[in-house]
Amino acid sequence: MNRVLLNASNTMNQLQQQLDLIGHNIANVDTVGYKNRRGTFQELLAQQYNNQPLQRYEGGRNTPEGIRIGVGAKLAQTQLQLTQGSMKPTERMLDFAFTTEDQFFAVQYTSETGQEEVRYTRNGSLYLSPINNNEVMLVNSEGHPVLNTAGETIVFPESITEVQLQPGGTLTASLPNGGALASELAVAQIIRPQLLQAMGGSLFALPAENIGEDALTYLQGAGRNAISLQQGMLEQSNVDLANEMTNLTIAQRSYQFNARSIQMADQMMGLVNGMKS
């Protein structure tokens, strides 16, 4: 009975993490640029009991010899799903949406300690934030500056009248005197998406030791022709609500099954302890 309790309690703990993961996906079903995560389970270590020492009595056996007794299952990993989300037209000048799955905006993030880091996002809802000297800075919805190909913030005069997206991820800002200023958006192509760490606010980060050409590459030069952006559009979350509700039901049933196993094992132990010789 102790083994039943062990198996069920181990699995229930991991199923709770699965429920939390599904709940997080459902909560972000309307979050712009959100990418859902999918959990996969695997069996924990099992103990082998060789209860038949004489192999001649095992003729015609198709299953492995002995008895394998496990100790439950665990949530092995969570995989980031970069599948394309649906497109929502907004007709807003500073809304942009990628139509290629592995491309991200690069933004400047300042940590609580004042250290500046580069983070990545699919949320293309951008704004012009006033700064000094009658200038405005291009920022994302959380107020973090959007970077250009030189790794610098994008700044325009406050007097610009319109911003247009050009092929290759170039923004052209029109001036009242008929002139124009151009700036190339920094676009990162993520090669190893499973290294991305969700940091909140639709932002992702890469571990410092994994930032290299094997993890991501910035589209430069002729490579910028591969940038696929649409203006006046936003990419919605790629969460499939029907699928998440199905997974939620399955996880809840599994949790209830393991809870019932603990209850039955406890009842049987009570019966055994209550037996009189």
N, C-alpha and C positions, 0 to 999 in steps of 0.2 A: 504493500500500500504506500510506503514511503516513496517508492519510485514513481508511482502514479502522481502523487502530490508534487514531486520534483519536476516531472515532465510538464504537467499542466501549468504550474506556476511560472516556469521558465518561458513557456510559449505565450502565456497571457501577458507577461511583461513586454515581449516583442510585438505582440498584436496591438498593444496600447500605442506603441510607436508608429505602427502602421495606421492606426486610426487618427493619430495626430497629423501624419503626413497627408492623408486624404482630406482631413478637415482643413488643412492649410491650403490645399489646392482648391477646394470648394470656396473658401473665403476670398480667394483671389480670382474668381471666375470673371470678374469685370475689371480687373487691373490691367491697364495698358502695358503691353510688352511682357506680361508675366509668362514664364515657362514652367509647366508642371513637372513634378518629380514622380517617379514610379518606383515602388519598393519591391525587392525580390527577396525571397526567403531561402534558407538552406538548413539542412539538418545539422544539429550539433553532434559532437563526438558520440559514438555508440560503443557499447561493450559487447564483446563476442563471447558466447558460451558454447563450448564444444561438448555437447552432451552425448555425442555418439562417437566413442573412440574406435569402433570397429567399422572401417570403411566398407567391408563386404556386405554389410546390412543396408547400405545406402545405394544399391543398384537402381538405376533408372531415375535417380533424383535430378531434378532440373534446377532447383534452387540451391543457393550456397549452403554448405554444411554448417550446422550449429544454429544458434539462436542469437540474433542481433537485437539488443535492447538499447534504445536511444535515450537521450535526456531532454528531448524537446527540439524546437526549431528557433532560429534567430533571423532577424532582419539583416540580410547579408550586406546589401548596399542599396542606395537610392540613386537612380539614374535620371539626369536632367534630360528632358525631352525638348529638342529644339525644333520640332515640327512647326510649320508656319501657322500663325493665327489668322483669323479672318480679318479682312480690311474694312474699316469704317470710314466713310467719307466725312470730312469735317469742313472742307472748303476754307480752312484757316491757313493763313500764310506761313505760319511757323510750325505746322504739324507735318511730320515726315514719317514714313513707314518703309522699312526694309521689306523687299519681296524675295530675299535670299536668306536661307535659314541660319547661316553661320556668320553673318555680319553684324557688328555692334558699333555704336557710338562710343568714343572715348571721352570721359569727363574727368575733371580734376576734383578730387575729394580731399578735404582737410580733416584729419583725425582730431580727436579730443586733445592730443598732445601737440597739435600744430603741425604735424608732419603731413606733407602733401603726397598723395598717392593717385595713381591712375586707376579708374574703375570703368566698367563697361556696362552698357545698357541697350535695350531694344526699344525703350520708351522714347519716342521721337516728338513728344509734346514739349516744344522749346519756347523760350520767352526772351525778351530783351529787357535786361535789368539795368537801370540807370547807375552810372558810376560818376566819378569826378570828371571835370574838363568837358562837360557837355557830351559825354560819350555813353554808349550803352554796350553791355556785354551779353553775349549769347549764353543762356543758361538752360538747364533742364528744369523739369517741374519741381524738383527739390531745391533749386537754387544753386546747383553745382555748375561751374563753368564748363562749357563744351570746348574741346580742344581742336586745333587745326593740325595739319600734317607736320608742322614744326614743333608740336607739343606745347604750343602757346594758346592762351585764351583768345577768343574771337571777339574783337571790339570794333564797333561801327560808330560813326558820328550820330548824335541824337537826332539829327535832321533827316535821316533816311526816310524815304517814303514807301519803299516796297522792297521785299526780299524775294528773289526768284532762285529756284533750284536749277542748276545747269547739269548737263550730262557729266558723269564722273564725280559726283558729289561736291560740286563747287557751288557756293552761295554767292549771288550777285546782289548787292544792295544799291538801289537807285538813290541818287542825290537830287535835291531840288533844282540844281543848276544844270541838270541833264547828264552829269557824270555818273560814274558807278565805281564801286569797290568790290573786289572779289576775294573770297577766302575759301580754301579747300578744307572740308570737314575731315577730321581724322577718322578713318574707318578701319577697325580691326577685324580680321578674319580669324575666328577661333578654330584651331585645328584639333585641339583636344578638349572638347566641351565638358567632359566629366571632371576636369580640374577646376572648373568654375565654382566659386563659393558664393552662395547667396548672402548679400550683406544688408538686405532690406532696402525699401524704396526703389525696387526694380533694378538695383545695382548688383553687379557681380565683380568679384576680385579673383586674381590668380595668385597662388602662393609665390612668394618672391623667388624661391629656388627653381620654379618651373616656368618663369617668364623667359622665353626664348623662341627661336624659330620653330621648335618642335611643338610649342603650345599655341602660339598665335603669330600672325604676321600682319603688319600694317600695309594696306594697299597703297602702293606708290607708283608713280610714273605710268607706264602702260597698264599696270595692274589695276589702275583706277577705272578702267573701262568695264571691269567686272562688277563695280558698285551698282546695286540695284535699289534705288530710292524713288519713292513717289511723294510729291508734295500735296498737301491738303488731305492727307490720309493718316490714320493711326492703326497700328496693328493691335488687335485685341488679344486677350489671353488665349492660349491654345488648350485650355482645360475643356475636356468633353464632360459636361455635367452628368449626362446619362451614364457614361462609363464610370465616373467617380461614384455615383450613387450605387451602382452595381457592386463596385469594389467595397464600398462602405457596408453594404448589406452582408457580403461574404465575410468580411472581417468581423462584423458584429456576431454573426452566427458562429464563427470559429471561437470567438471569445466566450460566448455563452456555452459552447460545447465543453471547453476546457474548465470553465467555472463549475459546470455540472459534474465533471469528472472529479474535481476536488471535493465537492459535496458528497458524492457517492463513496469515495474512498474514506472520507471522514466518518460516514455512517457505518461502513463495514468495519473500520477499526474500533468504533464504539461497540459494535456487536461482539467482536472478538474479545475485547477487554471485559465485556459484561458476562461472558460465558463462565459458568461454574463447573468445576471439575466433578 
